[in-house]
Amino acid sequence: MITGSERKFKAQISILASYDDLIKITISDKDASLDIIELNLTREQFINATMNRLSNTDVISSVAYGIENLGKTLEMDTLAFEIPPGLLRSKSVDKTLQNLALKSTPEGWYPDMIFNSKNSFFSTKDGKHYARTTIRRWV
């Protein structure tokens, strides 16, 4: 075991089998609401590793996500930002909305970049148009 800095977190594990001979193991941080590790094994690898008590079994693929947020707590909020009139009818609406969201998001927060729900847009009585998205940060 390597010693040094460590981060404790509330872990959850999911083990899912698919019909294409793949076993997917996901380890998540419950407080951060993040999938941290994703492993893919064949059924044979999974059975050998679990039933035969083998160690150091190779996996098909592995990915680590959000390691910098491990052990932190997820906070969420809503961000509304003004959009130009007529934007929703233009061809570059998605890219423009994403750029406006990034410019309007407070430092340290990350905006959702999909604007396709019925609550994503609203207008005010003074005729201004706004987009709304969820923002997240880990503390």
C-alpha positions as a Markdown table, in Angstrom:
| # | Residue | x | y | z |
|---|---|---|---|---|
| 1 | Met | 0.0 | 0.0 | 0.0 |
| 2 | Ile | 1.2 | 3.5 | -0.8 |
| 3 | Thr | 1.2 | 5.9 | 2.0 |
| 4 | Gly | 0.7 | 9.6 | 1.8 |
| 5 | Ser | -2.3 | 11.8 | 1.4 |
| 6 | Glu | -5.7 | 10.1 | 1.5 |
| 7 | Arg | -9.3 | 11.2 | 1.1 |
| 8 | Lys | -12.1 | 9.4 | 2.8 |
| 9 | Phe | -15.5 | 9.4 | 1.2 |
| 10 | Lys | -18.9 | 7.7 | 1.4 |
| 11 | Ala | -18.5 | 5.1 | -1.3 |
| 12 | Gln | -21.2 | 3.3 | -3.2 |
| 13 | Ile | -20.6 | 0.4 | -5.7 |
| 14 | Ser | -22.7 | -0.7 | -8.6 |
| 15 | Ile | -22.1 | -4.0 | -10.5 |
| 16 | Leu | -24.1 | -4.3 | -13.7 |
| 17 | Ala | -24.0 | -7.2 | -16.2 |
| 18 | Ser | -25.0 | -6.6 | -19.8 |
| 19 | Tyr | -25.9 | -9.1 | -22.5 |
| 20 | Asp | -22.8 | -8.4 | -24.4 |
| 21 | Asp | -20.4 | -10.3 | -22.0 |
| 22 | Leu | -19.5 | -7.1 | -20.1 |
| 23 | Ile | -19.6 | -6.4 | -16.4 |
| 24 | Lys | -19.4 | -2.8 | -15.4 |
| 25 | Ile | -18.3 | -1.8 | -11.9 |
| 26 | Thr | -18.8 | 1.8 | -10.8 |
| 27 | Ile | -17.6 | 3.3 | -7.6 |
| 28 | Ser | -19.3 | 6.5 | -6.6 |
| 29 | Asp | -18.8 | 9.2 | -4.0 |
| 30 | Lys | -22.3 | 9.5 | -2.4 |
| 31 | Asp | -21.7 | 13.1 | -1.0 |
| 32 | Ala | -20.2 | 14.4 | -4.2 |
| 33 | Ser | -22.8 | 12.7 | -6.4 |
| 34 | Leu | -20.0 | 11.6 | -8.7 |
| 35 | Asp | -19.0 | 8.3 | -10.3 |
| 36 | Ile | -15.3 | 8.2 | -9.4 |
| 37 | Ile | -14.1 | 4.9 | -10.9 |
| 38 | Glu | -15.6 | 2.9 | -13.8 |
| 39 | Leu | -14.2 | -0.6 | -14.6 |
| 40 | Asn | -15.2 | -2.9 | -17.4 |
| 41 | Leu | -14.5 | -6.6 | -17.3 |
| 42 | Thr | -15.6 | -9.7 | -19.3 |
| 43 | Arg | -17.7 | -12.2 | -17.5 |
| 44 | Glu | -14.8 | -14.5 | -17.3 |
| 45 | Gln | -12.5 | -11.9 | -15.8 |
| 46 | Phe | -15.2 | -11.0 | -13.2 |
| 47 | Ile | -15.8 | -14.6 | -12.2 |
| 48 | Asn | -12.1 | -15.3 | -12.0 |
| 49 | Ala | -11.5 | -12.2 | -9.8 |
| 50 | Thr | -14.5 | -12.9 | -7.5 |
| 51 | Met | -14.9 | -16.6 | -7.2 |
| 52 | Asn | -11.3 | -17.8 | -7.5 |
| 53 | Arg | -10.0 | -15.0 | -5.3 |
| 54 | Leu | -7.5 | -13.8 | -7.9 |
| 55 | Ser | -5.9 | -10.5 | -7.4 |
| 56 | Asn | -4.5 | -8.0 | -9.9 |
| 57 | Thr | -7.0 | -9.1 | -12.6 |
| 58 | Asp | -6.7 | -7.0 | -15.8 |
| 59 | Val | -9.8 | -5.1 | -16.9 |
| 60 | Ile | -10.9 | -4.2 | -20.4 |
| 61 | Ser | -11.0 | -0.4 | -19.6 |
| 62 | Ser | -10.9 | 1.9 | -16.6 |
| 63 | Val | -11.7 | 5.5 | -16.1 |
| 64 | Ala | -11.3 | 7.8 | -13.1 |
| 65 | Tyr | -13.6 | 10.9 | -12.9 |
| 66 | Gly | -13.6 | 13.9 | -10.7 |
| 67 | Ile | -10.7 | 12.8 | -8.4 |
| 68 | Glu | -10.2 | 16.4 | -7.3 |
| 69 | Asn | -13.8 | 16.3 | -5.9 |
| 70 | Leu | -13.4 | 13.1 | -4.0 |
| 71 | Gly | -14.7 | 13.4 | -0.4 |
| 72 | Lys | -16.3 | 16.8 | -1.0 |
| 73 | Thr | -20.0 | 17.7 | -0.8 |
| 74 | Leu | -22.0 | 18.6 | -3.9 |
| 75 | Glu | -23.9 | 22.0 | -3.8 |
| 76 | Met | -26.4 | 22.9 | -6.4 |
| 77 | Asp | -28.1 | 26.2 | -7.3 |
| 78 | Thr | -30.0 | 27.8 | -10.2 |
| 79 | Leu | -28.5 | 30.4 | -12.4 |
| 80 | Ala | -30.6 | 32.7 | -14.6 |
| 81 | Phe | -28.9 | 34.9 | -17.2 |
| 82 | Glu | -30.2 | 37.4 | -19.8 |
| 83 | Ile | -30.3 | 36.3 | -23.5 |
| 84 | Pro | -30.6 | 38.5 | -26.6 |
| 85 | Pro | -34.1 | 38.7 | -28.1 |
| 86 | Gly | -34.5 | 36.3 | -31.1 |
| 87 | Leu | -31.6 | 34.1 | -30.0 |
| 88 | Leu | -33.9 | 31.0 | -29.7 |
| 89 | Arg | -34.7 | 31.2 | -33.4 |
| 90 | Ser | -31.0 | 31.4 | -34.5 |
| 91 | Lys | -28.9 | 28.5 | -35.7 |
| 92 | Ser | -26.1 | 29.0 | -33.2 |
| 93 | Val | -28.4 | 28.9 | -30.2 |
| 94 | Asp | -26.7 | 26.1 | -28.3 |
| 95 | Lys | -23.1 | 27.5 | -28.6 |
| 96 | Thr | -24.3 | 31.0 | -27.7 |
| 97 | Leu | -26.3 | 29.8 | -24.7 |
| 98 | Gln | -23.3 | 27.8 | -23.5 |
| 99 | Asn | -20.9 | 30.8 | -23.8 |
| 100 | Leu | -23.4 | 33.1 | -22.0 |
| 101 | Ala | -23.8 | 30.5 | -19.2 |
| 102 | Leu | -20.1 | 30.2 | -18.8 |
| 103 | Lys | -19.7 | 34.0 | -18.6 |
| 104 | Ser | -22.5 | 34.4 | -16.1 |
| 105 | Thr | -21.5 | 31.5 | -13.8 |
| 106 | Pro | -19.8 | 32.5 | -10.5 |
| 107 | Glu | -16.2 | 31.4 | -10.1 |
| 108 | Gly | -15.9 | 27.8 | -8.7 |
| 109 | Trp | -19.3 | 26.8 | -10.1 |
| 110 | Tyr | -20.0 | 24.6 | -13.2 |
| 111 | Pro | -23.2 | 25.1 | -15.2 |
| 112 | Asp | -25.2 | 22.4 | -16.9 |
| 113 | Met | -24.8 | 23.0 | -20.7 |
| 114 | Ile | -28.1 | 21.5 | -21.9 |
| 115 | Phe | -31.1 | 23.9 | -22.3 |
| 116 | Asn | -33.9 | 21.6 | -23.5 |
| 117 | Ser | -36.5 | 21.6 | -20.6 |
| 118 | Lys | -39.6 | 23.7 | -20.6 |
| 119 | Asn | -38.2 | 25.6 | -17.6 |
| 120 | Ser | -35.0 | 26.6 | -19.4 |
| 121 | Phe | -36.4 | 29.9 | -20.7 |
| 122 | Phe | -38.6 | 32.6 | -19.4 |
| 123 | Ser | -39.4 | 36.2 | -20.0 |
| 124 | Thr | -40.2 | 39.1 | -17.7 |
| 125 | Lys | -42.9 | 41.7 | -17.9 |
| 126 | Asp | -40.4 | 44.3 | -19.2 |
| 127 | Gly | -39.8 | 42.1 | -22.3 |
| 128 | Lys | -36.4 | 40.7 | -21.3 |
| 129 | His | -35.6 | 37.1 | -22.1 |
| 130 | Tyr | -33.7 | 34.8 | -19.8 |
| 131 | Ala | -32.2 | 31.3 | -19.8 |
| 132 | Arg | -32.0 | 29.2 | -16.6 |
| 133 | Thr | -29.7 | 26.3 | -15.8 |
| 134 | Thr | -28.4 | 24.3 | -12.8 |
| 135 | Ile | -25.0 | 25.1 | -11.4 |
| 136 | Arg | -22.9 | 22.9 | -9.3 |
| 137 | Arg | -19.8 | 23.1 | -7.1 |
| 138 | Trp | -18.0 | 20.8 | -4.7 |
| 139 | Val | -16.9 | 22.0 | -1.3 |
